[in-house]
């Protein structure tokens, strides 16, 4: 008869050092419709991106993204107001 040997495995979590490296590539203007046509099937929702950035501990990048969105919206509103003003000036001119 064969004797069964018991094997004891001792497991310890690995010692790791996580290095975060984020490369800021900036913001590029693009035609939204053309961009969607080109990349539509690979785009993520804003909520998904925000959740992933939070999960990865990239709050600074999330804040930067939100600031850029706010800035872009404010710039668009300012341009619309300027256009309205210019049209009024031409009509009243």
C-alpha positions in Angstrom: 0.0 0.0 0.0 1.3 3.5 -0.9 1.6 6.2 1.7 0.0 9.5 0.8 2.2 12.5 1.6 0.6 15.7 2.7 2.0 18.9 1.1 1.7 22.2 2.8 1.8 25.3 0.6 2.6 28.5 2.2 1.3 31.5 0.3 2.2 35.2 0.8 0.9 38.1 -1.3 3.6 39.4 -3.6 5.4 42.6 -2.7 4.7 45.0 -5.5 5.2 48.7 -6.2 2.6 50.3 -8.4 3.9 53.2 -10.5 1.3 55.5 -12.0 2.3 57.1 -15.3 -0.2 59.3 -17.0 0.7 61.1 -20.2 -1.3 64.2 -20.9 -1.9 64.5 -24.6 -4.1 67.6 -24.5 -7.4 68.3 -26.2 -7.9 68.4 -29.9 -10.9 70.0 -31.6 -13.0 67.6 -33.7 -16.3 67.6 -35.6 -18.5 65.6 -33.2 -20.5 63.9 -36.0 -17.4 62.9 -37.9 -15.7 61.7 -34.7 -18.7 59.6 -33.8 -18.8 58.1 -37.3 -15.1 57.2 -37.1 -15.0 56.0 -33.5 -18.7 55.4 -32.5 -18.4 51.7 -31.8 -15.4 52.2 -29.5 -16.6 55.3 -27.5 -17.4 55.1 -23.7 -20.0 57.1 -21.9 -18.8 59.9 -19.6 -20.1 58.1 -16.6 -18.0 55.0 -17.5 -14.9 57.0 -17.9 -15.5 58.9 -14.7 -16.0 55.6 -12.8 -12.9 54.0 -14.2 -10.7 57.1 -13.4 -12.0 57.0 -9.8 -11.4 53.3 -9.5 -7.8 53.8 -10.7 -7.2 56.6 -8.3 -6.9 59.3 -11.0 -8.9 62.0 -9.4 -6.6 64.7 -10.7 -7.2 63.6 -14.3 -11.0 63.4 -13.6 -10.9 67.0 -12.3 -9.0 68.1 -15.4 -11.5 66.4 -17.7 -14.4 68.1 -15.9 -12.7 71.5 -16.0 -12.1 71.1 -19.8 -15.7 70.2 -20.3 -16.9 73.2 -18.4 -14.4 75.5 -20.2 -15.5 74.2 -23.6 -19.2 74.7 -22.7 -18.5 78.3 -21.5 -16.5 79.0 -24.6 -19.3 77.7 -26.8 -21.8 79.9 -25.0 -19.6 82.9 -25.3 -19.2 82.3 -29.1 -23.0 82.0 -29.5 -23.5 85.3 -27.6 -20.9 87.0 -29.8 -22.6 85.7 -32.9 -25.9 87.0 -31.7 -24.4 90.4 -30.9 -22.7 90.6 -34.4 -26.0 89.8 -36.1 -27.8 92.5 -34.1 -25.1 95.0 -35.0 -25.4 94.2 -38.7 -29.2 94.4 -38.7 -29.2 97.6 -36.6 -26.1 99.0 -38.3 
